[in-house]
Amino acid sequence: MTIVLLSVHTVLCAVLFGTAWCRLVKTTERHTFPVIRMAFVLAATASLVLAIAPWASGLWPWFPRYRPHAATVLMLASFASVQLATARHWRAGTPSSFNREQP
């Protein structure tokens, strides 16, 4: 595993976590469809697990050794780019199509 691949992997995990967290904060249990909230919970959780996975085997011996693969980094890059590209739709809050109550 090269340091470049590991660095890109870690940065992309941070971007995915940050964008998922920001969107989750803007949603509410009362107004947003549950599937939307769960998608962001899943994205944030997966990005955290992937971010710590390369070092986890050193911290916890029972955790399997993980090395980021180029395909994983490519998939993280695609998810992060979608999150960044659609961020403008979230500036004013949760998009209306994600809300249970349409204005």
Buried (B, 14 or more C-beta within 10 A) or exposed (E): EEEEBBEBBBBBBBBBBBBBBBBBEBBEEEEBBEEBBEBBBEBBEBBBEBBBBBEBBEEEEEEEEBEBEEEBBEEBBEBBEEBEEEEEBBEEEBBEEBBEEEE
